[in-house]
């Protein structure tokens, strides 16, 4: 479990601030070396709450690290998943200046039709 001083809600808030101010922060695994899969999922759930409070709409799900070779290279033992939001849809006019660490990587996505 996360240390009391590092609640999932507090970490999600720190990630939220970094995203909205384009200010990088340390990798969570560096700051919290004992971070578990369950901790990461709790942080992700709290991050989703903050997106909803901001008025974002969840539009689907993403699946990452589906390649066993990539998981092996990263030392990861299973694929990961996360939510997709309307603010993450990119068209042909993506400005790199809007991002802390711009990159593109393919992932499997499922877009909800709800």
C-alpha positions, 0 to 999 in steps of 0.5 A: 500500500501507498505510504500515508503521506502519498495517498492515491488522491494526492499523487493523482492531484500531483499528476493533474497539476503536472499535466495542466501546467506542462511541468515535469515531475519525477517518475512515480517509480523513482519517488515511490520505489515500492509502488504496486500494481494495485497502487497504480490502479488506485492512482489511475481511478483518482485521476479519472475522478479529476478528469470527470470533475473537469468536465471531460468525457470518457470515450473508451479504453486503451490497452498497452504493452500488448507485445511480450517482447516490449513487456520483457524489455521494460520488465513488465509482466502483464499488459496495462489498460487505461481510460480514454478521454475526449481531450485525448483525441488528436486531429491533424493539428497536434502542437508539440508545445502543448505536451511535456514529453511529446511522443506517439506510440501505437496502442489498441483502443476501444472507443465507446459508442454510449 
